[in-house]
Amino acid sequence: MTVDGIKEDERRLVGRAIAGDDDAFAALYERHVVRVYRHLYYMVGQEAEDLTAETFLQAWKAIDRYQMRGVPIISWLLRIARNQGVSYLRSRRETKPLPEALADSTSRSDPEAATERRLALANVKDAISNLGEVQRQVLSLRLMQDQDYGTVAAQVGRNVPAVRVIKHRGLCKIRDLLQEAV
């Protein structure tokens, strides 16, 4: 059963965690750690594991200040994760190359195709890097993590129609940038 879109068992767990029940917070961790890790991995890559731990440490320290407002706790956790990721990226101030693991086995037998694929990936990376932070986050949450519009809206602090527009404009900008690169 859900109340305000939040499952009742999740609501009870959150209430117990706020009251200081470590086991309840541990259960919330088990439920949401993979999603938080995935969110951070799309932002920062290999550093996601450390930042996931830091996210849950920050959440554990602040759980007594958390207020249930009809939004699932994962939105709060993803906001903390996003802030951790942004802080990490700001501290690095450098760009990160795309992983070579994206190339498939045909790259060994066809170097020309592999080179074209790497150039295409580089063009996509450049196009995405030209998006604003909110557009990148909306596209990541909506397309790569397959989150519904309501969750994305809560995460980025916008309403659902605004998120739809941000997604559309981001995709159009990527398309235009890729067409210019050709």
Sine and cosine of phi, psi and omega as CSV:
sin_phi,cos_phi,sin_psi,cos_psi,sin_omega,cos_omega
0.00,0.00,0.63,-0.78,-0.02,-1.00
-0.88,-0.48,0.52,-0.85,0.12,-0.99
-0.79,-0.61,0.84,-0.55,-0.04,-1.00
0.83,0.56,0.53,0.85,0.02,-1.00
0.98,0.18,0.10,1.00,-0.01,-1.00
-0.93,-0.38,0.77,-0.64,0.02,-1.00
-0.90,0.43,0.58,-0.81,-0.07,-1.00
-0.89,0.46,-0.64,0.77,0.00,-1.00
-0.91,0.41,-0.56,0.83,0.06,-1.00
-0.93,0.38,-0.67,0.74,0.03,-1.00
-0.86,0.52,-0.69,0.72,0.01,-1.00
-0.91,0.42,-0.68,0.74,0.03,-1.00
-0.87,0.50,-0.70,0.71,0.01,-1.00
-0.88,0.47,-0.70,0.71,0.03,-1.00
-0.86,0.51,-0.69,0.73,0.03,-1.00
-0.92,0.40,-0.63,0.77,0.02,-1.00
-0.90,0.43,-0.67,0.74,0.04,-1.00
-0.87,0.49,-0.60,0.80,-0.01,-1.00
-0.97,0.26,-0.06,1.00,0.08,-1.00
0.97,-0.24,0.18,0.98,0.00,-1.00
-0.98,0.20,0.96,-0.29,-0.03,-1.00
-0.90,0.44,-0.56,0.83,0.02,-1.00
-0.91,0.42,-0.61,0.80,0.03,-1.00
-0.92,0.40,-0.66,0.75,0.04,-1.00
-0.91,0.42,-0.62,0.78,0.04,-1.00
-0.88,0.48,-0.62,0.79,0.04,-1.00
-0.92,0.40,-0.63,0.78,0.07,-1.00
-0.90,0.44,-0.65,0.76,0.05,-1.00
-0.85,0.53,-0.77,0.64,-0.03,-1.00
-0.86,0.50,-0.59,0.80,-0.01,-1.00
-0.94,0.35,-0.58,0.82,-0.22,-0.98
-0.90,-0.44,-0.07,1.00,-0.09,-1.00
-0.89,0.46,-0.63,0.77,-0.03,-1.00
-0.91,0.41,-0.67,0.74,-0.01,-1.00
-0.92,0.40,-0.66,0.75,0.04,-1.00
-0.90,0.43,-0.69,0.72,0.02,-1.00
-0.87,0.50,-0.72,0.69,-0.01,-1.00
-0.87,0.49,-0.68,0.74,0.03,-1.00
-0.86,0.51,-0.73,0.69,0.00,-1.00
-0.94,0.35,-0.59,0.81,0.00,-1.00
-0.87,0.49,-0.64,0.77,0.03,-1.00
-0.92,0.38,-0.43,0.90,0.01,-1.00
-0.99,0.12,-0.74,0.68,-0.22,-0.98
-0.83,-0.56,-0.11,0.99,0.01,-1.00
0.97,0.23,-0.76,-0.65,-0.16,-0.99
-0.88,0.48,-0.40,0.92,-0.01,-1.00
-0.97,0.23,-0.01,1.00,-0.07,-1.00
-0.86,0.51,-0.59,0.81,-0.04,-1.00
-0.89,0.46,-0.76,0.65,0.02,-1.00
-0.90,0.44,-0.66,0.75,-0.02,-1.00
-0.94,0.34,-0.48,0.87,0.09,-1.00
-0.90,0.43,-0.71,0.71,0.04,-1.00
-0.87,0.49,-0.69,0.73,0.02,-1.00
-0.90,0.43,-0.62,0.79,0.03,-1.00
-0.87,0.50,-0.75,0.66,-0.03,-1.00
-0.95,0.32,-0.49,0.87,0.10,-0.99
-0.91,0.42,-0.71,0.70,0.04,-1.00
-0.89,0.46,-0.66,0.75,0.01,-1.00
-0.90,0.44,-0.67,0.74,0.00,-1.00
-0.89,0.46,-0.65,0.76,0.03,-1.00
-0.92,0.39,-0.50,0.86,-0.11,-0.99
-0.96,-0.27,0.05,1.00,-0.11,-0.99
-0.87,0.49,-0.50,0.86,0.00,-1.00
-0.93,0.36,-0.29,0.96,0.05,-1.00
-0.99,-0.12,-0.11,0.99,0.00,-1.00
-0.92,0.38,0.68,-0.73,0.03,-1.00
-0.86,-0.51,0.78,-0.63,0.04,-1.00
-0.97,0.25,0.88,-0.47,-0.05,-1.00
-0.82,-0.58,0.46,0.89,0.02,-1.00
1.00,0.10,0.16,0.99,0.03,-1.00
-0.89,-0.45,0.70,-0.72,0.00,-1.00
-0.84,0.54,0.52,-0.86,-0.03,-1.00
-0.89,0.45,-0.39,0.92,0.02,-1.00
-0.87,0.49,-0.51,0.86,0.04,-1.00
-0.90,0.45,-0.67,0.75,0.03,-1.00
-0.91,0.42,-0.70,0.71,0.00,-1.00
-0.90,0.44,-0.64,0.76,0.01,-1.00
-0.93,0.36,-0.51,0.86,0.06,-1.00
-0.93,0.38,-0.68,0.73,0.06,-1.00
-0.88,0.48,-0.70,0.72,0.01,-1.00
-0.88,0.48,-0.70,0.72,0.02,-1.00
-0.86,0.51,-0.71,0.70,0.01,-1.00
-0.88,0.47,-0.64,0.77,0.06,-1.00
-0.89,0.46,-0.71,0.71,-0.01,-1.00
-0.90,0.44,-0.69,0.72,0.01,-1.00
-0.90,0.44,-0.68,0.74,0.03,-1.00
-0.88,0.48,-0.68,0.73,0.02,-1.00
-0.89,0.47,-0.74,0.68,-0.02,-1.00
-0.90,0.44,-0.62,0.78,0.04,-1.00
-0.90,0.43,-0.59,0.81,-0.01,-1.00
-0.94,0.34,-0.47,0.88,0.00,-1.00
-0.99,0.17,-0.69,0.72,0.01,-1.00
0.80,0.60,0.61,0.79,0.08,-1.00
-0.58,-0.81,0.36,-0.93,0.03,-1.00
-1.00,-0.04,0.40,-0.92,-0.07,-1.00
-0.90,-0.43,0.74,-0.67,0.01,-1.00
-0.94,0.35,0.45,-0.89,0.09,-1.00
-0.92,0.40,0.58,-0.82,0.01,-1.00
-0.90,0.43,0.63,-0.78,0.03,-1.00
-0.94,0.34,-0.26,0.97,-0.02,-1.00
-0.91,0.42,-0.19,0.98,0.01,-1.00
-0.96,0.29,-0.29,0.96,0.04,-1.00
-0.97,0.23,0.60,-0.80,0.01,-1.00
-0.99,-0.14,-0.05,-1.00,-0.09,-1.00
-0.92,0.39,-0.36,0.93,0.00,-1.00
-0.93,0.36,-0.30,0.95,-0.01,-1.00
-0.91,0.42,-0.46,0.89,0.01,-1.00
-0.95,0.31,-0.58,0.82,-0.06,-1.00
-1.00,-0.02,-0.31,0.95,-0.04,-1.00
-0.71,-0.71,1.00,0.07,-0.06,-1.00
-0.89,0.46,-0.52,0.86,0.02,-1.00
-0.91,0.42,-0.71,0.71,0.03,-1.00
-0.90,0.43,-0.62,0.78,0.02,-1.00
-0.90,0.44,-0.66,0.75,0.02,-1.00
-0.91,0.42,-0.70,0.72,0.04,-1.00
-0.88,0.48,-0.66,0.75,0.00,-1.00
-0.90,0.44,-0.68,0.73,0.02,-1.00
-0.90,0.44,-0.65,0.76,0.04,-1.00
-0.91,0.42,-0.66,0.75,0.03,-1.00
-0.89,0.46,-0.69,0.72,0.03,-1.00
-0.89,0.45,-0.63,0.78,0.03,-1.00
-0.90,0.44,-0.64,0.77,0.04,-1.00
-0.90,0.43,-0.67,0.75,0.03,-1.00
-0.90,0.44,-0.70,0.71,0.02,-1.00
-0.86,0.50,-0.70,0.71,0.03,-1.00
-0.88,0.47,-0.67,0.75,0.00,-1.00
-0.89,0.45,-0.70,0.71,0.00,-1.00
-0.90,0.43,-0.62,0.79,-0.01,-1.00
-0.92,0.39,-0.33,0.94,0.04,-1.00
-1.00,0.10,-0.07,1.00,0.06,-1.00
-0.99,0.16,0.38,-0.93,0.11,-0.99
-0.95,0.31,0.27,-0.96,-0.05,-1.00
-0.86,0.51,-0.68,0.73,-0.03,-1.00
-0.92,0.40,-0.66,0.75,0.03,-1.00
-0.89,0.46,-0.69,0.72,0.02,-1.00
-0.88,0.48,-0.67,0.74,-0.03,-1.00
-0.92,0.39,-0.68,0.73,0.01,-1.00
-0.88,0.48,-0.72,0.70,0.00,-1.00
-0.90,0.43,-0.64,0.77,0.02,-1.00
-0.90,0.44,-0.76,0.65,-0.04,-1.00
-0.91,0.42,-0.68,0.73,-0.10,-0.99
-0.98,0.18,-0.71,0.71,-0.12,-0.99
-1.00,-0.05,-0.69,0.73,-0.07,-1.00
-1.00,0.08,-0.54,0.84,-0.03,-1.00
-0.97,-0.25,-0.04,1.00,0.10,-1.00
0.81,0.58,0.66,0.75,0.04,-1.00
-1.00,0.06,0.50,-0.87,0.01,-1.00
-0.96,0.29,0.30,-0.95,-0.08,-1.00
-0.87,0.49,-0.60,0.80,0.00,-1.00
-0.89,0.46,-0.68,0.73,0.02,-1.00
-0.92,0.39,-0.67,0.74,0.02,-1.00
-0.88,0.47,-0.70,0.72,-0.01,-1.00
-0.86,0.51,-0.70,0.72,0.02,-1.00
-0.90,0.43,-0.62,0.79,-0.03,-1.00
-0.92,0.40,-0.67,0.74,-0.07,-1.00
-1.00,-0.09,-0.02,1.00,0.06,-1.00
0.96,0.26,0.52,0.85,0.02,-1.00
-0.80,-0.60,0.17,-0.98,0.08,-1.00
-1.00,0.02,0.22,-0.98,-0.09,-1.00
-0.87,0.50,-0.72,0.69,0.02,-1.00
-0.86,0.51,-0.60,0.80,0.02,-1.00
-0.91,0.42,-0.63,0.77,0.02,-1.00
-0.90,0.44,-0.65,0.76,0.03,-1.00
-0.88,0.48,-0.66,0.75,0.01,-1.00
-0.92,0.39,-0.69,0.72,0.01,-1.00
-0.86,0.50,-0.70,0.72,0.01,-1.00
-0.88,0.47,-0.74,0.67,-0.03,-1.00
-0.87,0.49,-0.73,0.68,-0.02,-1.00
-0.91,0.42,-0.61,0.79,0.04,-1.00
-0.90,0.45,-0.70,0.71,0.02,-1.00
-0.91,0.42,-0.64,0.77,0.04,-1.00
-0.89,0.45,-0.66,0.75,0.00,-1.00
-0.91,0.42,-0.66,0.75,0.04,-1.00
-0.88,0.48,-0.72,0.69,0.01,-1.00
-0.85,0.53,-0.73,0.68,-0.02,-1.00
-0.89,0.45,-0.68,0.73,0.01,-1.00
-0.90,0.43,-0.63,0.78,0.03,-1.00
-0.93,0.37,-0.59,0.81,0.05,-1.00
-0.92,0.39,-0.59,0.80,0.05,-1.00
-0.91,0.41,-0.55,0.83,-0.06,-1.00
-0.96,0.29,-0.33,0.94,-0.05,-1.00
-0.98,0.20,0.00,0.00,0.00,0.00
